[in-house]
Amino acid sequence: MNYLDFGIQQAKGLGETFKDIRIDLIYCSDLKRAVDTVKITFEKKYPTLVDKKLRELDYGDFHGNLSEIMGHMEKARIKEAFPNGESYQQAMVRVGDFCKELKEKYRDKTVLVVGHSATQFGLDTLIRDKTIEECLCVPFK
């Protein structure tokens, strides 16, 4: 099974995880892999909105490098942006702006948020009161 087929299989199985959870709306990163995952997982079952504030960290000139290479650079890029990209702090502000808007628009709704590691880190720093350093020490799930 190739990487793409494996991802599709995972997305189909993910729907089972949410079958007994009330969802009013899905917010999703506008990046193709996130949008495709939502389409495969939920098959248009819920209204879905895309938002670029849920994108992965912009690695700039380092986009596409292996995670083994990037992992050694993460802590140095908490405050300092990747060349032609953004820093983790900037990404956390972006996700924070999304959360503020979400609270204002959908206070009484159950919203599923689909994003990337930067999205998760942003939510963890806001909701779980973790630091960016703590987020970088835990493998992304």
Stockholm file with secondary structure:
# STOCKHOLM 1.0

chainA/1-141         MNYLDFGIQQAKGLGETFKDIRIDLIYCSDLKRAVDTVKITFEKKYPTLVDKKLRELDYGDFHGNLSEIMGHMEKARIKEAFPNGESYQQAMVRVGDFCKELKEKYRDKTVLVVGHSATQFGLDTLIRDKTIEECLCVPFK
#=GR chainA/1-141 SS CCHHHHHHHHHHHHHHHTTTSCCSEEEEESSHHHHHHHHHHHTTCSCEEEEGGGCCCCCGGGTTCCHHHHHTTTGGGTTSCCTTSCCHHHHHHHHHHHHHHHHHHCTTSCEEEECCHHHHHHHHHHHSCCCHHHHHHSCCC
#=GC SS_cons         CCHHHHHHHHHHHHHHHTTTSCCSEEEEESSHHHHHHHHHHHTTCSCEEEEGGGCCCCCGGGTTCCHHHHHTTTGGGTTSCCTTSCCHHHHHHHHHHHHHHHHHHCTTSCEEEECCHHHHHHHHHHHSCCCHHHHHHSCCC
//
